[in-house]
Amino acid sequence: MIELVKFPKDFTWGVATSSYQIEGAVNEDGRTPSIWDTFSKTEGKTYQGHTGDVACDHYHRYKEDVQIMKEIGVKAYRFSIAWPRIFPEEGKYNPKGMDFYKRLVDELLKREIIPVATIYHWDLPQWAYEKNGGWLNRESVKWYVEYASKLFEELGDVIPLWITHNEPWCSSILSYGIGEHAPGHKDWREALIAAHHILLSHGEAVKVFRDMNLKGAQIGITLNLTPAYPASEKEEDKLAVQYADGFANRWFLDPIFKGNYPEDMMELYSKIIGEFDFIREGDLETISVPIDFLGVNYYTRSIVKYNEDSMLKAENVPGPGKKTEMGWEISPESLYDLLKRLDREYTKLPMYITENGVAFKDEVTEDGRVHDYERIEYIKEHLKAIARFIEEGGNLKGYFVWSLLDNFEWAHGYSKRFGIVYVDYETQKRILKDSAFWYKGVIEKGVIE
Ligand SMILES: N#[N+]C[C@@H]1[C@@H](O)[C@H](O)[C@@H](O)[C@@H]2O[C@H]12
């Protein structure tokens, strides 16, 4: 007996991308460098020195890509807007840069695909970084609000869903603390300062959004969340989970939904960074202004054991499940656990899975196809976890596959393929993978078998 898992008729089936990862055209129509242009051109920062100079050439091929979305039947397209196209210099608006997004949105609306815009997906203008370190400078909040306000003015009447930030954990901790992403700093105090200013900019942008009273438009934020599990039943491993959870999840969930940073993490971090003198009166009220939805990016879980020598008192141990090309354990059941926890402890607001997907070694076979069965299996199992949550009354409104296209996977360059559409970077030819055809069927029927 084949088990059929049904989704609500109005479920939002989508795909997601981001500007620096697919657009290319880095010097076109007034765009100036972002921190990722600089970082990717810095020796040793990306796989084989790959950059986003050309990427998927989406800036020129966007009509073809929107047509592909139509063929797959997606209902919504989550893309990000490149800040350096809109404000190539401080205070200098670039209408030509905005015009690209107006053309893109027109194409989407012509095909009845809902545009979902991420305001910041990591491509900070280089000019902002050069003013005392970008997100380290509290002025970044002002620059960001000026940028977001212009987007609301110019596109607020045609884009119904706005995401202020993509994965603030990555644009602060990974970028200013761990150093794997642009601008590549390795300073814990800087990481927490950047996180604070990014969250503050989120809150200030939401306030402006509310004041503009954009009919039918909603605003939220996308967090990458990684549920942590203990390596054993030992009390010390459970303590390791508490800190791993605070590090990955609560440091962002708590200020947004509870109006405070988690006490246990403040105590832990204060031993490393000293005073939290960058937090001012009223900041947490701003950060926790009400939003309309939460975007959740989910890829994997973590399993941790206690390690006295680690700053977080936690050390990752590999999970028993199958691993992806990124080395991440496949754990759809942890997505179910995560959603139930968010519902229980944080919010009853609508949620969207704004990214879920997987990298495997995709190859074009002799028949000219890409038989990515493992990706179909991955998406199917995660959709089943989502369906179970919805079945139990969970307020989950949509799912965006990461990604529409194979693209520039940050420090991994083009070595990791996440797309449901294969990109031959030599020719820029697009090939719908088997997963794209499978996803088309799921969208058409609203069920998975
Ligand atoms: N890695 N990985 C894939 C994917 C990345 O390509 C996106 O840009 C991020 O939002 C998030 O990290 C997830």
Ligand as a Chemical Component Dictionary entry (heavy atoms), coordinates in Angstrom:
data_LIG
# 
_chem_comp.id                   LIG 
_chem_comp.type                 NON-POLYMER 
_chem_comp.pdbx_formal_charge   1 
_chem_comp.three_letter_code    LIG 
# 
loop_
_chem_comp_atom.comp_id 
_chem_comp_atom.atom_id 
_chem_comp_atom.alt_atom_id 
_chem_comp_atom.type_symbol 
_chem_comp_atom.charge 
_chem_comp_atom.model_Cartn_x 
_chem_comp_atom.model_Cartn_y 
_chem_comp_atom.model_Cartn_z 
_chem_comp_atom.pdbx_ordinal 
LIG N1 N1 N 0 25.947 25.362 2.543  1  
LIG N2 N2 N 1 25.108 25.537 1.949  2  
LIG C1 C1 C 0 23.983 25.719 1.151  3  
LIG C2 C2 C 0 23.235 27.027 1.464  4  
LIG C3 C3 C 0 23.988 28.258 0.952  5  
LIG O1 O1 O 0 24.295 28.109 -0.424 6  
LIG C4 C4 C 0 23.047 29.440 1.166  7  
LIG O2 O2 O 0 23.574 30.627 0.570  8  
LIG C5 C5 C 0 22.884 29.705 2.660  9  
LIG O3 O3 O 0 21.751 30.549 2.833  10 
LIG C6 C6 C 0 22.731 28.423 3.482  11 
LIG O4 O4 O 0 23.872 27.725 3.731  12 
LIG C7 C7 C 0 22.996 27.161 2.955  13 
# 
loop_
_chem_comp_bond.comp_id 
_chem_comp_bond.atom_id_1 
_chem_comp_bond.atom_id_2 
_chem_comp_bond.value_order 
_chem_comp_bond.pdbx_ordinal 
LIG N1 N2 TRIP 1  
LIG N2 C1 SING 2  
LIG C1 C2 SING 3  
LIG C2 C3 SING 4  
LIG C2 C7 SING 5  
LIG C3 O1 SING 6  
LIG C3 C4 SING 7  
LIG C4 O2 SING 8  
LIG C4 C5 SING 9  
LIG C5 O3 SING 10 
LIG C5 C6 SING 11 
LIG C6 O4 SING 12 
LIG C6 C7 SING 13 
LIG O4 C7 SING 14 
# 
